[in-house]
Amino acid sequence: MEGNVKYLLKGVQFFRKNFQQFDLPYVLLGRMGYHKGEINKNLFDNFKLALAITSLEALPEIIEKTINNAELSKKELGDEEFVFCENGKNEVNVYTILPIYFKKSKQKADFISQKLIQQGYEATLFYKSDFYSTINRANANLNDFPISIDVTDHMVPIGIHGLNEEQIFELGRISNSFFR
C-alpha cells in the first residue's frame, strides 16, 4: 500500500516541479473572461481557484487517507461475505468510493444502499439504471446478461474518503447485518 502512495506522489511531484516556473493563478485566471462574446462560466473565479490550489497541496495526504480507509474497510469486512475490486499491475485506486459486492446477502443492493444512506453513509447503486436502460434501448433479452444482473443486484459502492476508524468499524457491523 505504501508503495502505491509513493507511485501516486511521483505524479503530484512532477506537476509541482514543472508548474512552479509559472505563476499558476495568473495562468488559470488569464483564461477567464469573454470568448466570442460570451462569458466563460466554466472557469474558476478567484475564490474557487484558491480552494483548488489548496486542495492540490493536500492531495497526497487525502490519497493516503483514502487508501488506508479502503484497506481498513476490507480488513474489517473480510472476504468471506464480500468481494472487493483489486488493482491490476501498475494500477492504483485512490478509493473515493469502495465498490463492495455483497456475495451472500439475502438483501438486494437497492435495500442495502438505502439503509446505509439512512445511517449517514454515502452509498449508491452500481450502474443499475444505465444497465437496464441500455438493455431496453437495444431491445436485448435480460436473460442473456446473468452476471451483469447479479452485479447490479449485489454491488454497492460506498464512499469511504472522509470516514474515521470508528465509522469504518460501524460500517462493517451494519454491512454484516445484511446477512442475518
C-alpha positions, 0 to 999 in steps of 0.5 A, a space after each residue: 500500500 505504501 508503495 502505491 502512495 509513493 507511485 501516486 506522489 511521483 505524479 503530484 511531484 512532477 506537476 509541482 516541479 514543472 508548474 512552479 516556473 509559472 505563476 499558476 493563478 495568473 495562468 488559470 485566471 488569464 483564461 477567464 473572461 469573454 470568448 466570442 462574446 460570451 462569458 466563460 462560466 466554466 472557469 474558476 473565479 478567484 475564490 474557487 481557484 484558491 480552494 483548488 490550489 489548496 486542495 492540490 497541496 493536500 492531495 497526497 495526504 487525502 490519497 493516503 487517507 483514502 487508501 488506508 480507509 479502503 484497506 481498513 474497510 476490507 480488513 474489517 469486512 473480510 472476504 468471506 461475505 464480500 468481494 472487493 475490486 483489486 488493482 491490476 499491475 501498475 494500477 492504483 485506486 485512490 478509493 473515493 468510493 469502495 465498490 463492495 459486492 455483497 456475495 451472500 446477502 439475502 438483501 438486494 443492493 437497492 435495500 442495502 444502499 438505502 439503509 446505509 444512506 439512512 445511517 449517514 453513509 454515502 452509498 449508491 447503486 452500481 450502474 443499475 439504471 444505465 444497465 437496464 436502460 441500455 438493455 431496453 434501448 437495444 431491445 436485448 433479452 435480460 436473460 442473456 446478461 446473468 452476471 451483469 444482473 447479479 452485479 447490479 443486484 449485489 454491488 454497492 459502492 460506498 464512499 469511504 474518503 472522509 470516514 474515521 476508524 470508528 465509522 469504518 468499524 460501524 460500517 462493517 457491523 451494519 454491512 454484516 447485518 445484511 446477512 442475518 
